[in-house]
Amino acid sequence: MGLITNVLLAPIIGPLLPFILLAKLFLSLAFLPVFIFFSPILIPLWFAKVAFRTITCLLLLPFAPILIPLKVLRWIL
């Protein structure tokens, strides 16, 4: 399904790709002042998220023999 969709959309998206990339660049530059303005809020939130994930991973480490096979099964099924 994915290959068929890519083959069908390639002639449409291909010529538009430079414009799509330029729009993404413009939007990223346009939102840079907003990011800088909110960075005192965003950066501590990012650090808190990273710390939470690290602590959660460390706390779940003893359950690895149970959780790892479950993740493998989720990938297979």
PyMOL commands that set and color helices and strands:
alter all, ss='L'
color gray80, all
select helices_A, chain A and resi 2-30+32-76
alter helices_A, ss='H'
color red, helices_A
deselect
rebuild
show_as cartoon
